[in-house]
Amino acid sequence: MVERDGAAGVSHRTVSREAGLPTSASTYYFDGVDDLLTAALTSCMTEDAANVRSITAAPGDIRRRFAEQLARAVSASGPLIAEYELFLLAARRPELREATDDWLNAAADFAHCFTTDPVRVRVFVGAVDGLLIQALLTHLPPTVDEWEEMVHDLLPGPRL
């Protein structure tokens, strides 16, 4: 729904209609629109974090797998745009910020596979989000090979 209508299109009525349920069903589970948005953001961030954690836990070339994940996310741009709309909404609404922690921590954990430098970890996490947003704005998003190069530039050196 956020993908199609944006965060502004989220209400108890629209969520219930989308689910084919009476409005009372969504009001029973969610007190307000912020609760609906928090649930949507939490779901997205949890899924993204789980994907990154499975990459981080895998043996072998995890930079390449991470690059493939980034390329997949950009190629199916609708869900990613919706995620970033919710992600940026959290900047305005502190009550939504906790939902972003899972993604930010998973990205940091990935970076820790290559560095113990907290500044480099922070740069990596911020750069990934910035590069994903930039990729959504271009007609030629990065290829998997280009994503891999960027990840390697941000996190040079062998896996720790």
ZAKOL-70391 format. One record per residue: z, x, y of N, C-alpha, C in turn; residue in three letters; residue number from 1. Coordinates in Angstrom, 1 decimal, decimal comma. Atoms other than C-alpha are relative to their C-alpha. Example, Ala and Ser with C-alpha at 12.3 -4.5 7.8 and 13.67 -1.06 7.14 Angstrom:
% residues 2
+--------+--------+--------+--------+--------+--------+--------+--------+--------+------+-----+
!   n_pz !   n_px !   n_py !  ca_pz !  ca_px !  ca_py !   c_pz !   c_px !   c_py ! code ! pos !
+--------+--------+--------+--------+--------+--------+--------+--------+--------+------+-----+
!    0,0 !    0,9 !   -1,2 !    7,8 !   12,3 !   -4,5 !    0,0 !    0,9 !    1,2 !  ALA !   1 !
!    0,0 !   -0,9 !   -1,1 !    7,1 !   13,7 !   -1,1 !    0,8 !   -0,8 !    1,1 !  SER !   2 !
+--------+--------+--------+--------+--------+--------+--------+--------+--------+------+-----+
This chain:
% residues 160
+--------+--------+--------+--------+--------+--------+--------+--------+--------+------+-----+
!   n_pz !   n_px !   n_py !  ca_pz !  ca_px !  ca_py !   c_pz !   c_px !   c_py ! code ! pos !
+--------+--------+--------+--------+--------+--------+--------+--------+--------+------+-----+
!    0,0 !    0,8 !   -1,2 !    0,0 !    0,0 !    0,0 !    0,0 !    0,9 !    1,3 !  MET !   1 !
!   -0,1 !   -0,9 !   -1,2 !    0,9 !    2,8 !    2,5 !   -1,4 !    0,7 !    0,1 !  VAL !   2 !
!    1,3 !   -0,6 !    0,0 !   -2,4 !    4,4 !    1,5 !   -1,0 !   -0,9 !    0,7 !  GLU !   3 !
!    0,9 !    1,0 !   -0,5 !   -4,3 !    1,3 !    2,5 !    0,3 !   -0,4 !    1,4 !  ARG !   4 !
!   -0,4 !    0,6 !   -1,2 !   -2,3 !   -0,1 !    5,4 !    0,9 !    0,9 !    0,9 !  ASP !   5 !
!   -0,9 !   -0,8 !   -0,8 !   -0,1 !    2,8 !    6,6 !    1,4 !   -0,5 !   -0,1 !  GLY !   6 !
!   -1,4 !    0,4 !    0,0 !    3,6 !    2,7 !    7,0 !    0,3 !   -1,2 !    0,8 !  ALA !   7 !
!   -0,2 !    1,2 !   -0,8 !    3,3 !    0,1 !    9,7 !   -0,3 !   -1,3 !   -0,7 !  ALA !   8 !
!    0,3 !    1,2 !    0,8 !    1,9 !   -2,3 !    7,1 !    1,0 !   -0,4 !   -1,0 !  GLY !   9 !
!   -1,0 !    0,3 !    1,1 !    5,0 !   -2,2 !    4,9 !    1,0 !   -1,0 !    0,6 !  VAL !  10 !
!   -1,1 !    1,0 !   -0,3 !    7,2 !   -5,3 !    5,0 !    0,4 !   -0,6 !   -1,3 !  SER !  11 !
!   -0,4 !    0,7 !    1,2 !    9,1 !   -7,3 !    2,5 !   -1,2 !   -1,0 !   -0,5 !  HIS !  12 !
!    1,0 !    1,0 !    0,3 !    6,3 !   -9,9 !    2,6 !   -1,2 !    0,7 !   -0,7 !  ARG !  13 !
!    1,2 !   -0,6 !    0,6 !    3,4 !   -7,4 !    2,0 !    0,3 !    0,7 !   -1,3 !  THR !  14 !
!   -0,4 !   -0,6 !    1,2 !    5,3 !   -5,5 !   -0,7 !    0,0 !   -1,1 !   -1,1 !  VAL !  15 !
!   -0,1 !    1,1 !    1,0 !    6,0 !   -8,8 !   -2,5 !   -1,3 !   -0,5 !   -0,4 !  SER !  16 !
!    1,3 !    0,5 !    0,3 !    2,5 !  -10,0 !   -2,2 !   -0,8 !    1,0 !   -0,8 !  ARG !  17 !
!    0,7 !   -1,0 !    0,8 !    1,1 !   -6,7 !   -3,5 !    0,5 !    0,0 !   -1,5 !  GLU !  18 !
!   -0,6 !    0,0 !    1,3 !    3,5 !   -7,0 !   -6,5 !   -0,2 !   -1,3 !   -0,7 !  ALA !  19 !
!    0,2 !    1,3 !    0,6 !    2,6 !  -10,6 !   -7,1 !    1,4 !   -0,8 !   -0,2 !  GLY !  20 !
!   -1,4 !    0,6 !    0,2 !    6,3 !  -11,7 !   -6,6 !    0,3 !   -0,7 !    1,3 !  LEU !  21 !
!   -0,5 !    0,7 !   -1,3 !    8,1 !  -14,0 !   -4,1 !    0,7 !    1,0 !    0,9 !  PRO !  22 !
!   -0,6 !   -0,9 !   -0,9 !    9,4 !  -12,3 !   -1,0 !    1,4 !    0,2 !   -0,3 !  THR !  23 !
!   -1,4 !   -0,2 !    0,4 !   12,9 !  -12,9 !   -2,2 !    0,2 !    1,1 !   -1,0 !  SER !  24 !
!   -0,2 !   -1,1 !    1,0 !   12,3 !  -10,4 !   -5,0 !    0,2 !    1,4 !    0,7 !  ALA !  25 !
!   -0,1 !   -1,2 !   -0,7 !   11,8 !   -7,5 !   -2,6 !    1,3 !    0,1 !    0,9 !  SER !  26 !
!   -1,3 !    0,1 !   -0,8 !   14,7 !   -8,6 !   -0,3 !    1,2 !    0,2 !   -0,9 !  THR !  27 !
!   -1,2 !   -0,2 !    0,9 !   17,0 !   -8,6 !   -3,3 !    0,2 !    1,5 !   -0,3 !  TYR !  28 !
!   -0,1 !   -1,4 !    0,3 !   16,3 !   -5,0 !   -4,1 !    0,1 !    1,0 !    1,2 !  TYR !  29 !
!    0,1 !   -0,8 !   -1,2 !   15,7 !   -3,6 !   -0,6 !    0,5 !   -0,7 !    1,2 !  PHE !  30 !
!   -0,6 !    0,7 !   -1,2 !   17,8 !   -4,5 !    2,4 !   -1,0 !   -0,1 !    1,2 !  ASP !  31 !
!    0,9 !    0,0 !   -1,2 !   15,2 !   -3,5 !    5,0 !   -1,3 !    0,8 !   -0,3 !  GLY !  32 !
!    1,3 !   -0,7 !    0,1 !   11,8 !   -1,9 !    5,6 !    0,3 !    1,5 !   -0,2 !  VAL !  33 !
!   -0,3 !   -1,4 !    0,2 !   13,5 !    1,5 !    5,8 !    0,3 !    0,3 !   -1,5 !  ASP !  34 !
!   -0,3 !   -0,2 !    1,5 !   14,7 !    1,1 !    2,2 !   -1,3 !    0,0 !   -0,8 !  ASP !  35 !
!    1,3 !    0,0 !    0,7 !   11,2 !    0,2 !    1,1 !   -0,7 !    1,4 !    0,2 !  LEU !  36 !
!    0,7 !   -1,3 !   -0,3 !    9,8 !    3,3 !    2,9 !    0,7 !    1,2 !   -0,7 !  LEU !  37 !
!   -0,8 !   -1,1 !    0,7 !   12,6 !    5,5 !    1,5 !   -0,4 !    0,0 !   -1,5 !  THR !  38 !
!    0,3 !    0,1 !    1,4 !   11,8 !    4,3 !   -2,0 !   -1,4 !    0,5 !   -0,2 !  ALA !  39 !
!    1,3 !   -0,5 !    0,1 !    8,1 !    5,0 !   -1,5 !   -0,1 !    1,5 !    0,2 !  ALA !  40 !
!    0,0 !   -1,5 !   -0,3 !    8,7 !    8,5 !    0,0 !    0,7 !    0,7 !   -1,2 !  LEU !  41 !
!   -0,7 !   -0,6 !    1,1 !   11,2 !    9,3 !   -2,7 !   -0,8 !    0,1 !   -1,3 !  THR !  42 !
!    0,9 !    0,0 !    1,1 !    8,8 !    8,3 !   -5,4 !   -1,1 !    1,1 !    0,1 !  SER !  43 !
!    1,1 !   -1,0 !   -0,2 !    6,0 !   10,5 !   -4,0 !    0,6 !    1,4 !   -0,1 !  CYS !  44 !
!   -0,6 !   -1,4 !    0,0 !    8,3 !   13,5 !   -3,4 !    0,5 !    0,4 !   -1,4 !  MET !  45 !
!   -0,5 !   -0,3 !    1,3 !    9,8 !   13,2 !   -6,8 !   -1,1 !    0,4 !   -1,0 !  THR !  46 !
!    1,2 !   -0,3 !    0,8 !    6,4 !   13,2 !   -8,5 !   -0,6 !    1,3 !    0,3 !  GLU !  47 !
!    0,6 !   -1,3 !   -0,5 !    5,1 !   16,1 !   -6,4 !    0,9 !    1,1 !   -0,5 !  ASP !  48 !
!   -1,0 !   -1,1 !    0,4 !    8,3 !   18,1 !   -7,1 !   -0,1 !    0,2 !   -1,5 !  ALA !  49 !
!    0,1 !   -0,1 !    1,5 !    8,0 !   17,4 !  -10,9 !   -1,2 !    0,8 !   -0,4 !  ALA !  50 !
!    1,2 !   -0,7 !    0,3 !    4,5 !   18,6 !  -10,9 !    0,1 !    1,5 !    0,3 !  ASN !  51 !
!   -0,2 !   -1,5 !   -0,3 !    5,4 !   21,9 !   -9,1 !    1,0 !    0,6 !   -0,9 !  VAL !  52 !
!   -0,9 !   -0,6 !    0,9 !    8,4 !   22,4 !  -11,3 !   -0,6 !    0,3 !   -1,4 !  ARG !  53 !
!    0,6 !   -0,3 !    1,3 !    6,3 !   22,1 !  -14,4 !   -0,9 !    1,2 !    0,1 !  SER !  54 !
!    0,8 !   -1,2 !   -0,2 !    3,9 !   24,7 !  -13,0 !    0,9 !    1,2 !    0,1 !  ILE !  55 !
!   -0,9 !   -1,2 !   -0,1 !    6,8 !   27,0 !  -12,1 !    0,6 !    0,4 !   -1,3 !  THR !  56 !
!   -0,6 !   -0,3 !    1,3 !    8,3 !   26,7 !  -15,6 !   -1,0 !    0,6 !   -1,0 !  ALA !  57 !
!    1,0 !   -0,4 !    1,0 !    5,0 !   27,6 !  -17,3 !   -0,2 !    1,5 !    0,0 !  ALA !  58 !
!    0,3 !   -1,4 !    0,0 !    4,1 !   31,0 !  -18,4 !   -1,4 !    0,2 !    0,5 !  PRO !  59 !
!    1,4 !   -0,3 !   -0,4 !    1,0 !   32,8 !  -17,2 !   -0,2 !   -0,1 !    1,5 !  GLY !  60 !
!    0,4 !   -0,1 !   -1,4 !   -0,8 !   32,5 !  -13,9 !    0,3 !   -1,3 !    0,8 !  ASP !  61 !
!   -0,5 !    1,3 !   -0,6 !    1,2 !   29,9 !  -12,0 !   -0,6 !   -0,1 !    1,4 !  ILE !  62 !
!    0,7 !    0,2 !   -1,3 !   -0,6 !   30,7 !   -8,7 !   -1,2 !   -0,8 !   -0,2 !  ARG !  63 !
!    1,3 !    0,7 !    0,3 !   -3,8 !   29,5 !  -10,2 !    0,3 !   -1,5 !   -0,2 !  ARG !  64 !
!   -0,4 !    1,4 !    0,3 !   -2,1 !   26,3 !  -11,5 !    0,4 !   -0,7 !    1,2 !  ARG !  65 !
!   -0,5 !    0,6 !   -1,3 !   -0,5 !   25,7 !   -8,1 !   -1,2 !   -0,3 !    0,8 !  PHE !  66 !
!    1,2 !    0,1 !   -0,7 !   -3,9 !   26,2 !   -6,5 !   -0,8 !   -1,2 !   -0,5 !  ALA !  67 !
!    0,7 !    1,1 !    0,6 !   -5,5 !   23,7 !   -8,9 !    0,7 !   -1,3 !    0,4 !  GLU !  68 !
!   -0,8 !    1,2 !   -0,4 !   -2,7 !   21,2 !   -8,0 !   -0,3 !   -0,4 !    1,4 !  GLN !  69 !
!    0,3 !    0,2 !   -1,4 !   -3,4 !   21,6 !   -4,3 !   -1,4 !   -0,6 !    0,2 !  LEU !  70 !
!    1,4 !    0,5 !    0,0 !   -7,1 !   21,1 !   -4,8 !   -0,1 !   -1,4 !   -0,4 !  ALA !  71 !
!    0,0 !    1,3 !    0,5 !   -6,5 !   18,0 !   -6,8 !    0,6 !   -1,0 !    1,0 !  ARG !  72 !
!   -0,6 !    0,9 !   -1,0 !   -4,2 !   16,5 !   -4,2 !   -0,9 !   -0,3 !    1,2 !  ALA !  73 !
!    0,9 !    0,2 !   -1,2 !   -6,8 !   17,0 !   -1,4 !   -1,2 !   -0,8 !   -0,5 !  VAL !  74 !
!    1,2 !    0,7 !    0,4 !   -9,7 !   15,7 !   -3,5 !    0,3 !   -1,5 !   -0,1 !  SER !  75 !
!   -0,3 !    1,4 !    0,0 !   -7,9 !   12,4 !   -4,0 !    0,8 !   -0,2 !    1,3 !  ALA !  76 !
!   -0,7 !   -0,1 !   -1,3 !   -7,0 !   12,3 !   -0,3 !    0,8 !   -1,2 !    0,4 !  SER !  77 !
!   -0,8 !    1,2 !   -0,4 !   -5,8 !    8,7 !    0,1 !    1,5 !    0,1 !   -0,3 !  GLY !  78 !
!   -1,4 !   -0,1 !    0,3 !   -2,5 !    9,2 !   -1,7 !    0,7 !    1,1 !    0,8 !  PRO !  79 !
!   -0,6 !   -1,1 !   -0,8 !   -1,9 !   12,5 !    0,1 !    0,1 !   -0,4 !    1,5 !  LEU !  80 !
!   -0,1 !    0,5 !   -1,4 !   -2,6 !   10,9 !    3,5 !    1,2 !   -0,9 !    0,1 !  ILE !  81 !
!   -1,1 !    0,9 !    0,0 !   -0,1 !    8,2 !    2,7 !    1,3 !    0,8 !   -0,1 !  ALA !  82 !
!   -1,2 !   -0,8 !    0,1 !    2,5 !   10,8 !    1,6 !    0,3 !    0,7 !    1,3 !  GLU !  83 !
!   -0,3 !   -0,7 !   -1,3 !    2,1 !   12,8 !    4,8 !    0,4 !   -1,0 !    1,1 !  TYR !  84 !
!   -0,4 !    1,0 !   -1,0 !    2,4 !    9,6 !    6,9 !    1,5 !   -0,3 !   -0,2 !  GLU !  85 !
!   -1,4 !    0,2 !    0,2 !    5,7 !    8,9 !    5,2 !    0,8 !    1,3 !    0,3 !  LEU !  86 !
!   -0,7 !   -1,3 !   -0,2 !    6,7 !   12,6 !    5,3 !    0,3 !    0,2 !    1,5 !  PHE !  87 !
!   -0,2 !   -0,2 !   -1,4 !    6,1 !   12,7 !    9,1 !    0,9 !   -1,1 !    0,6 !  LEU !  88 !
!   -0,9 !    1,0 !   -0,4 !    7,9 !    9,4 !    9,5 !    1,5 !    0,4 !   -0,2 !  LEU !  89 !
!   -1,4 !   -0,6 !    0,2 !   11,0 !   11,2 !    8,1 !    0,4 !    0,9 !    1,2 !  ALA !  90 !
!   -0,3 !   -0,8 !   -1,2 !   10,8 !   13,4 !   11,2 !    0,6 !   -0,8 !    1,1 !  ALA !  91 !
!   -0,5 !    0,9 !   -0,9 !   11,5 !   10,4 !   13,3 !    1,3 !   -0,8 !   -0,5 !  ARG !  92 !
!   -1,1 !    0,8 !    0,6 !   14,0 !    8,7 !   11,0 !    0,8 !    0,9 !   -1,0 !  ARG !  93 !
!   -0,8 !   -0,9 !    0,8 !   16,7 !   11,0 !    9,7 !    0,4 !   -0,6 !   -1,3 !  PRO !  94 !
!   -0,4 !    0,6 !    1,3 !   17,7 !    8,5 !    7,0 !   -1,1 !    0,2 !   -1,1 !  GLU !  95 !
!    1,1 !   -0,2 !    1,0 !   14,3 !    9,2 !    5,3 !    0,0 !    1,5 !   -0,4 !  LEU !  96 !
!    0,2 !   -1,4 !    0,3 !   14,7 !   13,0 !    5,3 !    0,5 !    0,5 !   -1,3 !  ARG !  97 !
!   -0,5 !   -0,4 !    1,3 !   16,8 !   13,3 !    2,2 !   -1,1 !   -0,1 !   -1,1 !  GLU !  98 !
!    1,1 !    0,2 !    1,0 !   13,8 !   12,0 !    0,2 !   -1,0 !    1,2 !    0,0 !  ALA !  99 !
!    0,9 !   -1,2 !    0,0 !   11,8 !   15,1 !    1,3 !    0,6 !    1,2 !   -0,7 !  THR ! 100 !
!   -0,7 !   -1,2 !    0,5 !   14,4 !   17,5 !   -0,1 !   -0,6 !    0,5 !   -1,4 !  ASP ! 101 !
!    0,4 !   -0,4 !    1,4 !   13,1 !   17,4 !   -3,7 !   -1,3 !    0,8 !    0,1 !  ASP ! 102 !
!    1,3 !   -0,8 !   -0,1 !    9,5 !   18,5 !   -2,7 !    0,3 !    1,3 !    0,6 !  TRP ! 103 !
!   -0,3 !   -1,3 !   -0,7 !   10,8 !   21,2 !   -0,3 !    0,7 !    1,0 !   -0,9 !  LEU ! 104 !
!   -0,8 !   -0,9 !    0,9 !   13,2 !   22,6 !   -2,9 !   -0,9 !    0,5 !   -1,1 !  ASN ! 105 !
!    0,9 !   -0,4 !    1,1 !   10,5 !   22,6 !   -5,6 !   -1,0 !    1,0 !    0,5 !  ALA ! 106 !
!    0,9 !   -1,0 !   -0,6 !    8,1 !   24,4 !   -3,3 !    0,7 !    1,4 !    0,2 !  ALA ! 107 !
!   -0,8 !   -1,2 !   -0,2 !   10,8 !   26,9 !   -2,4 !    0,3 !    0,7 !   -1,4 !  ALA ! 108 !
!   -0,2 !   -0,6 !    1,3 !   11,6 !   27,4 !   -6,1 !   -1,2 !    0,7 !   -0,5 !  ASP ! 109 !
!    1,3 !   -0,7 !    0,4 !    7,9 !   28,2 !   -6,8 !   -0,1 !    1,3 !    0,8 !  PHE ! 110 !
!    0,1 !   -1,3 !   -0,7 !    8,0 !   30,8 !   -4,0 !    1,0 !    1,0 !   -0,5 !  ALA ! 111 !
!   -1,0 !   -0,9 !    0,5 !   11,2 !   32,3 !   -5,4 !   -0,5 !    0,7 !   -1,3 !  HIS ! 112 !
!    0,6 !   -0,7 !    1,2 !    9,1 !   33,2 !   -8,5 !   -0,7 !    1,3 !    0,4 !  CYS ! 113 !
!    0,8 !   -1,2 !   -0,5 !    7,4 !   35,9 !   -6,3 !    0,8 !    0,8 !    1,1 !  PHE ! 114 !
!   -0,8 !   -0,7 !   -1,1 !   10,0 !   36,8 !   -3,6 !    1,4 !   -0,5 !    0,1 !  THR ! 115 !
!   -1,4 !    0,4 !   -0,3 !   13,6 !   36,9 !   -2,8 !    0,3 !   -0,1 !    1,5 !  THR ! 116 !
!   -0,1 !    0,0 !   -1,4 !   12,9 !   37,0 !    0,9 !    0,1 !   -1,4 !    0,5 !  ASP ! 117 !
!   -0,1 !    1,4 !   -0,4 !   14,2 !   33,7 !    2,4 !   -1,0 !   -0,4 !    1,1 !  PRO ! 118 !
!    0,9 !    0,3 !   -1,0 !   11,9 !   34,0 !    5,4 !   -1,4 !   -0,2 !   -0,6 !  VAL ! 119 !
!    1,3 !    0,2 !    0,7 !    8,8 !   34,4 !    3,2 !    0,0 !   -1,3 !   -0,8 !  ARG ! 120 !
!    0,0 !    1,3 !    0,7 !    9,9 !   31,4 !    1,1 !   -0,2 !   -1,1 !    1,0 !  VAL ! 121 !
!    0,1 !    1,1 !   -1,0 !   10,3 !   29,3 !    4,3 !   -1,5 !    0,0 !    0,6 !  ARG ! 122 !
!    1,3 !   -0,1 !   -0,5 !    6,9 !   30,5 !    5,6 !   -1,0 !   -0,7 !   -1,1 !  VAL ! 123 !
!    0,8 !    0,5 !    1,1 !    5,3 !   29,6 !    2,2 !    0,1 !   -1,5 !    0,0 !  PHE ! 124 !
!   -0,2 !    1,4 !    0,1 !    6,8 !   26,1 !    2,1 !   -0,7 !   -0,7 !    1,2 !  VAL ! 125 !
!    0,6 !    0,6 !   -1,2 !    5,7 !   25,3 !    5,7 !   -1,5 !    0,2 !    0,0 !  GLY ! 126 !
!    1,4 !   -0,3 !    0,0 !    2,3 !   26,9 !    5,2 !   -0,7 !   -1,0 !   -0,9 !  ALA ! 127 !
!    0,6 !    0,9 !    1,0 !    1,6 !   24,8 !    2,1 !   -0,2 !   -1,4 !    0,7 !  VAL ! 128 !
!    0,2 !    1,3 !   -0,6 !    2,2 !   21,6 !    4,0 !   -1,0 !    0,0 !    1,1 !  ASP ! 129 !
!    1,0 !   -0,2 !   -1,0 !    0,2 !   22,8 !    7,0 !   -1,4 !    0,1 !   -0,5 !  GLY ! 130 !
!    1,3 !   -0,2 !    0,6 !   -2,7 !   23,9 !    4,9 !   -0,5 !   -1,3 !   -0,7 !  LEU ! 131 !
!    0,4 !    1,2 !    0,6 !   -2,7 !   20,6 !    3,0 !   -0,5 !   -1,0 !    1,1 !  LEU ! 132 !
!    0,4 !    0,9 !   -1,1 !   -2,8 !   18,6 !    6,3 !   -1,3 !    0,5 !    0,6 !  ILE ! 133 !
!    1,2 !   -0,5 !   -0,5 !   -5,5 !   20,9 !    7,6 !   -1,2 !   -0,3 !   -0,9 !  GLN ! 134 !
!    1,0 !    0,3 !    1,0 !   -7,5 !   20,4 !    4,4 !   -0,4 !   -1,5 !    0,1 !  ALA ! 135 !
!    0,3 !    1,4 !   -0,1 !   -7,3 !   16,6 !    4,9 !   -0,9 !   -0,2 !    1,2 !  LEU ! 136 !
!    0,7 !    0,2 !   -1,2 !   -8,9 !   17,1 !    8,3 !   -1,4 !    0,6 !    0,0 !  LEU ! 137 !
!    1,2 !   -0,7 !    0,0 !  -11,9 !   19,1 !    7,3 !   -1,0 !   -0,7 !   -1,0 !  THR ! 138 !
!    1,0 !    0,6 !    0,9 !  -15,2 !   18,1 !    5,7 !   -0,2 !    0,9 !   -1,2 !  HIS ! 139 !
!    0,1 !   -0,9 !    1,1 !  -15,0 !   21,2 !    3,5 !    1,3 !    0,5 !   -0,4 !  LEU ! 140 !
!   -1,3 !   -0,5 !    0,3 !  -11,6 !   21,5 !    2,0 !   -0,1 !    1,2 !   -0,9 !  PRO ! 141 !
!    0,1 !   -1,2 !    0,8 !  -10,7 !   24,7 !    0,2 !   -0,3 !   -0,3 !   -1,4 !  PRO ! 142 !
!    0,2 !    0,1 !    1,5 !  -11,9 !   25,3 !   -3,3 !    1,3 !    0,5 !   -0,7 !  THR ! 143 !
!   -1,2 !   -0,5 !    0,8 !   -9,4 !   26,2 !   -6,1 !    0,1 !    1,5 !    0,3 !  VAL ! 144 !
!    0,0 !   -1,4 !   -0,2 !  -10,4 !   29,8 !   -5,6 !    0,6 !    0,4 !    1,4 !  ASP ! 145 !
!   -0,5 !   -0,2 !   -1,3 !   -9,7 !   29,6 !   -1,9 !    1,5 !   -0,3 !    0,1 !  GLU ! 146 !
!   -1,4 !    0,3 !    0,1 !   -6,4 !   27,9 !   -2,5 !    0,8 !    1,1 !   -0,6 !  TRP ! 147 !
!   -0,7 !   -1,1 !    0,7 !   -5,4 !   30,6 !   -4,9 !    0,1 !    1,2 !    0,8 !  GLU ! 148 !
!   -0,1 !   -1,1 !   -0,9 !   -6,3 !   33,3 !   -2,4 !    1,1 !   -0,2 !    1,1 !  GLU ! 149 !
!   -1,0 !    0,3 !   -1,0 !   -4,1 !   31,6 !    0,2 !    1,4 !    0,1 !   -0,5 !  MET ! 150 !
!   -1,3 !   -0,1 !    0,7 !   -1,2 !   31,3 !   -2,2 !    0,3 !    1,4 !   -0,2 !  VAL ! 151 !
!   -0,2 !   -1,4 !    0,3 !   -1,6 !   34,9 !   -3,1 !    0,3 !    0,8 !    1,3 !  HIS ! 152 !
!   -0,3 !   -0,6 !   -1,3 !   -1,7 !   35,9 !    0,6 !    1,4 !   -0,3 !    0,5 !  ASP ! 153 !
!   -1,4 !    0,4 !   -0,4 !    1,5 !   34,0 !    1,2 !    1,1 !    0,6 !   -0,9 !  LEU ! 154 !
!   -1,0 !   -0,5 !    0,9 !    3,2 !   35,3 !   -1,9 !   -0,7 !    1,1 !   -0,8 !  LEU ! 155 !
!    0,6 !   -1,1 !    0,7 !    1,8 !   38,7 !   -2,8 !    0,9 !    0,6 !   -1,0 !  PRO ! 156 !
!   -0,9 !   -0,7 !    1,0 !    3,1 !   40,8 !   -5,6 !    0,1 !   -0,7 !   -1,3 !  GLY ! 157 !
!   -0,1 !    0,6 !    1,3 !    3,9 !   40,1 !   -9,2 !    1,1 !   -1,0 !   -0,1 !  PRO ! 158 !
!   -1,0 !    1,0 !    0,3 !    5,9 !   37,3 !  -10,6 !    1,3 !    0,7 !   -0,3 !  ARG ! 159 !
!   -1,3 !   -0,6 !    0,3 !    9,6 !   38,2 !  -10,6 !    0,6 !   -0,4 !   -1,3 !  LEU ! 160 !
+--------+--------+--------+--------+--------+--------+--------+--------+--------+------+-----+
